[in-house]
């Protein structure tokens, strides 16, 4: 499949221009972000204090997503973040922007009918199951 044929409105169906990979469910994504948040809270409390949780969350999610394609919680829940144009891991800048938008909450909550959040659309990424 040529990534130029990708249809962002229908990412799962390769016959209709999608990339044929299953989009991670909202439930699975919610579990992953909860795991990431609890881990960040634990590390922030252990090293500094709980008021630094958001900083640790941003660092952990953006760095791990850029390097491995998944945050710790996403890895545990079987989710990988891909660039919809290349079907590879998203670029480091994309991971930073995506994580920042997740922290704003609304872009992550508002989703298309295919289950892609506004943060995914803005960074041309998709959370897929592996």
C-alpha positions, 0 to 999 in steps of 0.5 A: 500500500502506498502511503500517498493513498491514505485516507485520513477519514477512513484509516482502517480500511485499505480498500478505501484508502486507509492503512489497514491497521486497527486504531486503538480503542478509546478504552485502551487509550484511556487505560494507557494514559492512566498508567502514564499518569500514575507512573509520572505521579509516582516518580514526581512524588519520589524525586521532588513533589507531586506538583511536578507530575505534569512535567514528568508526564510530558517528559516521559510520554514525549521522549518515549513516544519519539524514541520507541513509538509508545509511552510506557502505558501505551506499550503495556496496553499494546498501542503504537503511535505512527505517522500516517504518511510513513507508517513509522514512528512519528518524528520527535517534534510531532511527539512533543506537539502531540503530548502537549495537545494531550495535556490540554485534554480537549484535543484528546477527548474530541475524536473523529468517528474512526477514533482519532483525536484532534491531537492525532489529526494535528500531528498526522499520527494515529494510535494503532494496536500492535 
